[in-house]
Amino acid sequence: MAPRRTTRSTADQETVNVTTVTNAQLQAMIDQGVTAALAARDALRSTNGDD
């Protein structure tokens, strides 16, 4: 008996949303994250009583 052939439907492909980000925009987001992280660290350091 010959093996059965199967077919795949390509109708169920996922839709991917793409957002283009320039290097300057990416660097600005990184800088914002670093600034927020440093501010949070400084806030914790000033409240722990070790300073």
N, C-alpha and C positions, 0 to 999 in steps of 0.2 A: 504494500500500500504506500502510495506516495505521500510525503509530508504535506500538511496543509500550509497554504500560504496565508499570511496575515497582512493586512494593510493598516496603516496608521493614518488617522485623520489629523490634518494640520489646522482644523478649524478652532481648536481649543488652546491656541497659543496665548501666552500671557501678554498683556500690554505693558510696556515699560515706559515710564515717564522719565525724561531726561532733562535736567536743568544744567545749562552751561554756566560755569563759574570761571571768571578770569583769575589770573594769578594774584592780582591786586585784591580782588574780593576775598579770595581764599586766605591771603595773608592777613587781611583785616579781621576775618572771623577767628583766625588763630590768635591774633593779638588780643581780641576781646576775651577769649577764653583764658589766656594767660593772665590778663589783668584781673579777671574775676577770681581766678584761683589764688593769685597772690593776695588779693584783698581778703579773701576768706581765711587764708593762712594767717595773715597779720591780725585779723579779728580774733582768731583762736589764741594766738600767742599773747595778745594783750589781756585775755581773760583767764589765763591759766595760773596766774600768780607767780610764775617763775621769773618774770622780768624785773 
